Amino acid sequence: MRVNQRRSDVEIIAEMLRIGANGAAKTKIMYNANMSYFQMKKYLSFLINQGYLDMVRAGNPSVTYQATERGLNLLKCIDAFIEIFGLCEA
């Protein structure tokens, strides 16, 4: 059981990659991951710069963010780590 209810950076990144697995707009990522706009911008920038998310144009001016193969591999590693060490409540 977690005493500290705040999410770690890794948990936030994993959630963003899950949401972006099928492509998602900024707003969907922000609301589904329960983040502020400032947090979303910070993490989105990091994930794009590291090659874990790609920006995909879906029309003008619509933009979606899609998890890359590298991002999906990272998500698998995070999920495996969490499962092995039992870090999340069931």
N, C-alpha and C positions, 0 to 999 in steps of 0.2 A: 504494500500500500504506500502511495506517495504522500509524504508530509507536505512538500512544497507543490502547490497546484500549478505553478508556472511551467510552461512547456520549454523544453530545451531548443536550441537552434536546430539540432538534428531532427527533433520531432516536427518542427515547423517545416523544415526542408522536405521531409518525407511526405507530409500532408500536401504540400504544394506540388510535389512530383506526382502524387496519386491523382490529384485533381487535373493536372496537366497531361496525364497519360493519354486521354482522348481529345485533348485540345480544349482550352478554356480561355475566356476573356479575362482581363484584369479584375473586373468586378466579380465574376464568379469565383476566381481564386481568392480574392479578398474576403468575400462573405463566407464561402464554404470552409476556408481555413480559419475563420474567426480572427481576422487581423485588422489593424488600422491601416489606413492608406500609406502612412509613413513606413510601417513595417513591411507591407507588401512591396513597395518600391525598392526598399533595401534588399530584401531577399530575392526579388525578381531580378534585379541587376546582378547580384552575385551568381544566381543560377544560370543566367544567360552568359555572363562573362566566363564561367567555368565550363560551358558547353553542356549543361544538364537540361536546359530548356532552349528551344528555338522560337523566335518570333515568326509567325506565319501570317501573311496577309490573306484575309478572307473576303476582301472587297474593300471599297473605299468608304469610310476610313477604318473599317472594322479590322481588328488585329486579334489573333488568338495566339496562345502560347502552348507549345506542344513539347512534351518530354522527349528528349532524344534517347537513342539507344544507350548512351552513356548514363543519362539520367535514370532510365529504367533499371540499369544494372546497379546504380547506387541505391535505388529504392529497394531492390532485392537484398542487397547487403545490409541495409539498415533494418529491414524487416527480419532478416535472419538473426542479426545481432540481438534485436529486441526479443525474439522468440527464445534464443539460447539463454539469455540472461534474465528472462522473465521480468522485463522492465515495465510492462504495461499491465494494467488490471484487466481481467477478463470481463 
